[in-house]
């Protein structure tokens, strides 16, 4: 067998995805969609090909019966090019029929590779396995955007006078005065398209905010020209993190090490790796990182200075650990290397694994230091780091993703397993923990211990340091694990962190978790909170009881909408979230979740004595939120197509919210009750912008280049202006901005 090709296509799937995996460890991913083809190449872990071969043989491929796919459904096509006909063949089946054809293990690998080879750019498949694809490189990109689009505009004031901001290709923003369009300043800081712009006044400053395809929200003081803030996140998944003293250190697929606190970004280290950062740990003021480039880098956190770059690993580094002047590193070469942190000297090389090492943890065994490791072969080893002596080894399961220690407490014993309360799975099903290790050894009483080990992979299991299984917390796939002694936390491919009390295996009820962040990639406890990194690039801070308490990272998708309301800056993104920020400092305030697709439009208004945020987009739902608390207030469904414009106003003395969508319909609803006041249906083309000209008069701009004025609530059209170009923004005093500049609108006809 020389290669496996996996193809996904269908009406509900965004384009066509084709993954090819070769026996020599190469992989290529192509994603064809409207506008062009994106492609990536990557190197795969040595475990991938044997896993695929075993899975195909176990399923009897290609001699398996597949259900006939439903018309219009997303399809999977699996083709194997076998040498001498061995395993060769092709199979076509439906998106959810993998279990029926016995190919679930194979599809789990291929789905994970679709995500990993593209560094998370294709997110439609599940990523349930450890990092198997490394050194991913873009091979072909979509063609550059149409030079005529995108563009964004907003009205406001600059220097105390009416003005507007316009963003176009090649220019982040330009400022112009009203009504004559004189140039008031501009800035170009990125080649990435700008898709949203807002003008406002905050903290006594007149400001302009921009956001777009580089995911960065930038704010300038228009009076001084000073850029006040520009928060950037990782360009791709967060693959590793460490937390200490309220600071969070994250490494990503972009090779950048970023530093955060709960209030936002503190910047990035100047020195970056040449490949993805797969491992991060902190020991005092020493920061250690390991990367796809094979380097282990030591950084002094007191000044950000790189101390050493340790060579030695011929492949990628998956795991690092540091304690008491020692640094351990391991990866695809299956070896564990020990270094003196101060002299850079390699002290010894430890063996014991038959696959890539995925996790390392220092611990204490009988008051002596020890080093534990886990690997894709499912094996756990415990060594004496000073002598290299192998103290224990056992299999933790089919594979292991991560390993940690519980620093203090009482380990469960065989008696606990036999007579204690049952463990609870994350799905809420009580299960009696296994009383034997995967190798069949009986679990014996371990007594009081200062430390024990917890592994994650095809389950989460607690072990004594001699390999005795204390408790299986869950048999579900876990992607990361951490412990602070009182609790064990594990990350799920679905994005939810799970919590247990290790002493009795009791499962803590799940707290609400933000959706759309992708799977958990890394975990670390700090000060009673759990820091969680995800494969969308989001970093969340969780309290085990209260849930998400902070999200310091910005949007993980294009910024599509912005709104300014005094000191409050609101943003909406392709990641489906609405974020609120302190407009002047850039400090993150709240992260509002509920949309199931990109947020394309925002508006703020006063409803019932409070500031309310309205949001909508590709999921066709119009949601409102209390700006001060983040509490959801209402959700209105009913738009058959995406919504692109929102505006608050008044009709007959009551506050209303207008929403314009792709079909040209503009429902105007009571902002408190959500009841329809009137539905305007005479707008051909997509509605791009809305603005109340005065009480009871609404301006509607459509992509047919026309702005129409409607008197409410009777829905009478009282004015129309043909612009010859798509309106981007409307002002209350009857101006419109297009790609080509400013236009004056025809006033409404008198009654």
N, C-alpha and C positions, 0 to 999 in steps of 0.2 A: 504494500500500500504506500503510495507516494504523497497523496494529498487528500484533504477533505474540504469540500466547498459547501457553505451554508448560506442559503439565500432566503431573505424575508421580503415579502411584497404583499400588497393588498390595498383596498380602498381606504381602510382605516389606519394604514401605516404611512408615515411621512416619506414617500419615495420608495426606493428599493435599496436594500442593504445586502451586500455580498461579502462574506468572510471566507478567505482561503487560508488553510493551515497546512504547512508542509512538514514532512517527516524530519527534516533537518532543523526544525525549530523556528522557521520563519513564518510570519503571518502578514496578510494584507487585507485591509478593510476598505471597501468602496461604498459610498453613500450617494446614490443618484437621486436627485430631486429637481424640482423646477429651478432652472437657472444654471445648472451645472452639476459637476461631480466633485465630491471631496474624497480624498483617499489618504490612508496612513499605512506605514509598514512598522513592524515591531519584531523584537526577539522574544521568544517564548521560553518559559521555564522548562527544564528537561522532563519534568513530570507530566507535561501536557500530552505529549504523543502517546506514551504508554497508557495513560488514563483513557484517551479516546479509543485506542485499539481494544482495550479490555471492555469498555462499555459497548462498543459495536458488536463484539463477539458475543457478549452476554445476551444482547438483544436478538441475536441471530440475523443481524443485518446482512444482506438486504431482504432476506426472506421473512418479512413481517407484513401483516395485514394492517393497512391504515384505513380509517373511516373516510368516506368520500367528503372532501371539504365542502362546506356550505357556500353557495354562490355569493360572491362579494366579500367573503371573509379574508382576513389576513392569512397568507399561506407561508408554510415553511417548506423548503426544498433542501434535502440533504443528499449530496452526491459524493461518493467515495471512488477515487481512482486507485484501484488496487493493482499491485504487481502480480502478474501471473493469474489475474482474476480473483485473487484472495480478497474477500470482503468488498469487492467492487460492485457498484450498482447505484441506483438513485431511488429516492422515495419522496413523494409529495403528500403533505398532510396539513391539517388545520393548525391554527395558532395554539390551541389548547389541547391538542390530541397527543402530546408527547408521552403522557403516561399510558395511554391506550396502546401505543406501539412499542412500549418497553424501552424508550430511549431517554427517559428522564435524566440519568447521569450524564449522557452525552450532551444533551441540550443544556444542562446546567453549565457545563464547561464552555460550550459555544456561545451561549447567551452572555456569560461573563466576559468572554474574549471580545465580543462585539463592543461592549462598554469599554473595556480596558485598552484595546488596541487604539481606539479613537480618543483616549484620555478623557472619556466622559462626554464627548461631543454628540454621540448617539446614545440616548438615554432610554430608549424604548424597551430594552431587554433587562432582565434581572441580573444583578451583579452579586452573586452569593458566595463567591470563592475568594481566597486570598489573591494577592496580586500575582498574576501569572504572565502578564504581558509587560515587557520592559523596553526602554529605549524607543518609545513610540515616536515616529517622525512623520509630520505631514508630507504627503507626497504630491498632492494636487489639491488646489483650493477652488472654491467657487470664483467665477469671474468678478471683477470689481463692480460695485453697484452702478446703476445708471447715473451719469453725472447730473441729471436733472432732479434726482431724489436721493436720499430723503432730505427734508427740510422741516424746520419748526420755527414758530414765531410766538411772540407774546407782547402784550401791551403793559405799560406801567409808567414810571417816571424816572428820569435821569437828570440830576442837577436841579430837582424841583420842578421840572417841566415835563409835559407829556412826551412820551417816547415809545419806541418799540424795539424789540430785539429780534433778529433774524439769523437763524443758523442755516448754512448751506454747505454743500460739499466743498472742502478746502478751507473752510472758515468755521471755527468753533462757534463764534457769534460775532455779530456786528450790531452796533447801537445807532439808532437814527432818531432825530427829533421830529415832532409833529408841529405843524402839518406839512413842512417843506422837505423833510427827509434828509436834513443835513447830517453828516457823519459825526457821531459822538464818541467813537472808539470801537475797537475790535480786538479779538484775540484768536490765535490759532495755536493750539497746544497738542493736538492729536490728529492723526490721519483718519481715525475711526469716525464714521458718520455720527452726527449729533441728531437725536430723534426727539428731544424734548428741551424746552427752554422756558424759564419763568423769570419775571421781573417783580420786585417787591421791596419793601422796607422792613428791616429787622435790626433791633438793637441800635436804633438811631442811624443806621447806614442804609443807603440805597444799594441793592444787590441784584446780581443776575446769576441764575443757576442754570447749568446745562447737564445733560446726561445722554448716553447713547450706546454705541456698540462696544466700547471698551469697558463698559460696566461701571465707570467712574462718574460720580456726581461731583461737579466742580462748582464752587461759588466764588464770585469776585465782588469786591467793593467797587461799584461803578464810579465813585467819586475819586478814588485814589488809583484805581487800576490794580490794586493788590489782590492776588488770589488768596482767599481766606482759608480754604481747605479743599482737598481732593483725595478722598478715601478710595484706595484701590484694594481689592481682594486678590485671591489666587486666580490665575487664569487656568482653571481646571480643578480637579478634585484636591481636597486636603487629604494627603496620604499618611501623615504622621503628625503628632503633636505631643507637647509636654506642658505642664502647668506648675508654677511655683510662685508663692508669694503674691498671688493676684495677677501675675503676668502669664500670658499664654504664648507659646512658641509653636508656630505651625510651619510645616514643610509641605510643598505641593508638587504636582506634576510639572509646574513651571520652573522648578529648580530654585525657587526663592524661599528664604526663611523669613517669615513675617512675625512681628511682635504685636500683641494686642493686650488690652485690659477690657473689663466689662463695658467701659465707656467708648471703646472704638480702637482704631488703629494707632499704634505708636511707631509705625514705620517698618522698614525691612533692612536686614543686614546687607552691607555693600557687597560682600563677597558671596557669589552664588555658585551653586554646583552646575556642572555641565549636563546633568540629567536630573530626573525626578528625585526628590528627597523622600526616601522610603522610611526613614527612622530618625527619631529625635529623642534625646533624653537630657535631663538637667541634673547636675550634682553640685550643689552650692552655686558658685559662680562659673562653673564649667558647663558649657553647652556642647553636646556631641551630636553630629548629624551623619547619616549614611545615605548614599545615593546610588543611582543607576550608573554613575560614572566610575564606580568602584572605590571612590575616595571616602575616607572617614575623616571628618573635619572637626577640630577642637577650637572653640571660640570662648574668649574671656567675656562674660556678660557684663563685667564692670565697665568695660570701655568698647565692647563690640569688636575687639581686635582678634583676628584669626591667629591662633597660637601654633597649630600644626595641621598639616594634612598628611594623614597616615596612609601610605601605599600598602599593597600586599594582596588585595582581593582582585583576581583577574576578571571577575564578573561583577554583578550588582550586589550592593549591600542592602539587606532587608531588615537588619536588627542591630541595635547598639544598646549598651548599658554601661554605667559608670558608678564606681563606689570606691572610696578609700584609696584614691590615687591610681586605680586600675580602670582601664577602658576595654570593653569587650565588643567585638564586631563579628558579624556572620552574614552569610548570604548564599548566592547561587553556587559557590564552590564547595558547599557542604561542610566547610571548616569553620571553627570558632577561633578567632585570633585574639590574644590578650596582649595589651600594651601598657607600658608605664606612661601615665599621662604627662609627666613632667619631662621625661627624657626622649620620648617618641620611640623608645626601644621596644621591639616585639619580643615579648617574654616567652611565649609558647603558643603552639597550635594544638587545638583539641579536636579530636575526631569522634565519630559515633553516629553520624547521620548518613542516610543513603539518599537524601533529597535535600533541596534548598532549605536552609534554616530560616525560620520566620519570626522567632521570638527569643529574647534573652532576658534574664532577671537575676540580679544578685540577691542572695538570701543568707541566712545563718542556719547552720546545721550543727547541733550540739555545741553551740557557742563558737563555732569556727565558720569562716566565710565559705560560701559555696556559690556556684554559678549554674543556673538552670537554663535549658534551651529546649525549643520545640521546632518541629520541621514539617514539611509537606508529606513526609513518610509517616506522620502520626506519632513518631517517637519523641519521647522526652528523655533528656539526659541531665544528670546532676554531677558536676565535677568540682574538685577542689581546685580553685584557680591558682593557688601557689605551687602546687605539686603536679597538677595535671591529672591526678588520680580520678578515675571514674567511680563515683560513689553509688550511683543507681541509674538504671535505665528501664523504660517500659513504654508500651504503646498506649497513647491516650485516645485513639480512635482512628478513623480512616485518614484524616489529615488534621493538622493543627495550624491555626492562624496566629495565635498570640498566647503569651504566658505571663502571669503576674504572681506576686506573692501577697499574702495577707500579713501585715507586719505584726499584729498583736491579736490575741484572742485565744479561744479554745477550739481546737479542731474537733469536728465530729468524729465519732468512733464507730466501730462496727456495731456496738449496742445502739447507737443513735439510728443507724441505718435499719437495724432490725426492729426497734420498738418505738422510734421517734415518729413525729408527725410526718405525713407525706410531703415531698417536695411539690411545688406547683409550677407547671410549665407556663411560659409566657402566654400561651393560648388559654390559660386558666384551667387546664385539666390536671387534677391531682394525679401524681404518679408515685409509685413506691420506688425509691432509689435502688439502683442495682447494688447488690451486696458483694459483687466481685468486680475485679478489674476486667478490661476487655480481654486480657490474656487468661482469665479464669481463676486468678488467685483469690482466695477468700479474703475479704476485708477484715482485718483484725484490729483490736483496740489499739489506738495510738497514744492515748493519754494526753496530758497537757503538753502543748508545744508552743513555741514562740512564733513560728512561721509555718505555713504550708503553701502549696502551689495551686493555682487555678488555671486551667487551659480552656481555650475557645477554639472552635472549629466546627466539626459535625456534632456539636453539643458543648455544654459548659460543665466542667467537672472539677471537683475539689480533691486534691491528692495530698497524702502524707509524702514527705521527702524520700521515702523508700519505695514509692510507687503504689502504695495501698490506696485504693479508691475510698474516699470518705463519703462523697455524695455526688450524684449527678443532678445538677440544678435544672437542666433541660436537655432534651435531645434535639432541639431545634438548631438550625445553623446559626452560628454567631460569628461576627466579623471582627470583634475586638473585645478586650476584657481589661478591667481595672478594679482595684480594691483599695479602700482606705482602712481596712481592718474591721470596721463596723458593718460595711456593706460591700458586696461584690456587684459590679455593673458589667453588663455585656451589651454589645451593639448588634442590632439586627439589620439584615439586608433591606428591610422596609423602612429603616430610619429611626425606629423607636429604641431608646435605651431601656434595658430591663434591670431591675434591682432585686437582690436577695440579701437576706441576713445569713452569712455563711455558717453561723453556729448551728442553726436548725434547718437551713434550706428554705425558710419561708419566703414567699414571693411577695414583693410590695406591689400593690395595685398600680397599674400604669397611669401616668399623668398625661394630659393632652400634649401631643408633640406636633410641631409644625409639619405640614405636609409639603411634598414637592422638593424636599431637600436631598432625596436619594438615600442610599444606604449609609450606615455608620462605618467609618473607616478607622477611627482612632478614638481613644478615650483616656482621660486622666482626671483623677480627683485633685481638688485643691480647696482647702478651707471649707469642707463640707459640701461643696458643689462639685458637679461632674461636668467637665468640659468635653464636648462631643464634636468631632470633625466628620464631615460627610463627603460623599463622592460628587456632590454638586459644587463644593467649594465653600459651604456654609460652616461656620463655627457657632455652636450654641452652648450656652451655660445653663445647666439644669440644676434645680434643687430636687432631691429625691421625692419630696412631697408636693411642692408647689409647682413643679414642672419647669418650663423654660422661663428663666429670669432675665436673660440678656442674650442678644445676638450681635456681637461686635462687628461682624463682617457685613459688607454691603450686598447689593443684589448679585445673584449668580447668573443672571441673564441680562439681555439688553435692557437699558433703562428707556422706557417708552413714554412715560408721562411724569410731569412735575407740576406742583402747585405750591405757591407761597401764600401764607396767611399770617402776617405779623412775624413773630419769631419762629413760626412753625414752617418747616419745609417738608412736603409730602412727595414721595416718589412711588411710581408703579413700574413693575418690571415684567419681562418675559418669564421670569421664574414664578409668576403668579402671586407674588407678595406685594403688599403695600407697606412702605416704611415711612416712619416719621423721624425727623432729625431736628436738632437745634440749628437753625439756619445760619447762625454766625460761627459757631464753634465746630459744627459738623458732628456733634455728639449724637449717637443713635439713641432714640427715645423708645419707639415701639415698633414691633413687627406684626402686622395684621395679616392673618392667613384665613383663607376660606375660598378664594378663587381657585379654580382647577385648571386655569390656563392663563396666558399672559394678560397683564393689566395694561390697557391701551389709553385710558383716560381717567382723569381725576377732577374733582371740584370740591371747594370748601364753601360753607355757608353757615349762617346762624339759624338754628332751628330750635324753638322752645328754650331760648336763652343760653344755648351752648353751641360751641363750634362743632360742626359735623363734617366728616369727610365722606364723599361719595366716590365710588370706584366701579369700573366695569371694564369689559374687554372681550377676549376671545371665547370665554365660557358663557357669554350672553346674559350673565346675571348682573344686576345692579345692586350693589351693597352699600350700606351706610354704616358709619362708625362714629362713636364718641371720640373726638380728637384728644381729649384730656386723659381718658382712661383706656382707650383702645377697645372698648366694649362694642361688640356688634349690635347694631340697632335694628336693621331690617335687611331683607334680601328679597328682590323682586325678580322672578323669572318670567319668561314670556317672549323675549326677543328671539325671533327665529334665526337671526344672524348676528355676527359680532357687533359690539357697540364701540364707537370711536369718539364720541363727544358727550359731555355732560355740562350742565349749567344750572345753578340755583337762581331763583328769581321769585317774584311775587305775582300772583293773579288774584284779583279781587281781595287783596289784603292778606291772603294766606301764602305761606312759603311753599314753593313748588320746586321740583327737580325735573328738568328736561333731559332726555337721553336720545341721542341720534345714532342710527346704526347703518349697516351696510345696505339695507333694503330701502333707505330713504325715509323710513318711518320715524316720527319723533313723538313718543308718548310723553305727555306732561303730567306728572303725578304729584299728589299731595306729599310733601317731604316728610311728614310725620306718619301718615297712615298708609302711604303707598297706593292710594286709590287714584284711578285715572281721572284727570280733570278734562283733558282733551287729547286726542291722538291726531297729529298732523300727518297726512298721507300724501300731500302733493309735492314731494321733493324728489324729483328723479335723480338717481345716482346716490352714491354713498355720502352720508352726512359726515363732514370732516370737522366742523366747529360750530359752536352755539354761543350766543350771548344775548342776555336780556338788554334791549336798548333802553327801555324804561318800563315801569310797571305795566304789565299786560301786553307788551310787545316783545316778541322773540325773533332774533335774527338767526337764520339757518344757512350755513355755507356748505355747498355740496361740491363733489369732484367734477360736476359738469361745468364748473366755473361760474356758478350763479349763487348769489346771496338773496334769499327771500325773507321778507318781513311778514310776520303773522300776528294778528291781534287775537288775544285770548280773553275769555275762554271760548269764543264762538268759532275760532279757527279760520277767520277771514284773512286772505292774503292782502296786505296793504302796501306792498312795495317789492320791487325786484331790481337787482343790479347784475348785469352780465360783465364779468371781469376778464374773461378770456384765459384764465388760469385758475388753478385750484386754490381756494382760500385756505390759509393756514391758521389765521387768528382773526377775531373780530373784536372791536372795541364798543363800549356802550355809547360812544358819541359818533358812531356810524363811519368807522374806518375799517378797512380790511387789508391784511397783508398776504401777498402771494409770493411765489418764488422770485418774482420780478420787482417786488417792492410794494409801495403803499397805493391804495385806491380809496376814493371817497364813495360812500354808498348813497343811493337815492333815499331821501327821507320818506317816512311813511306817509301815505295819503291821509288827508284829514277825513274824519267821519262826515 
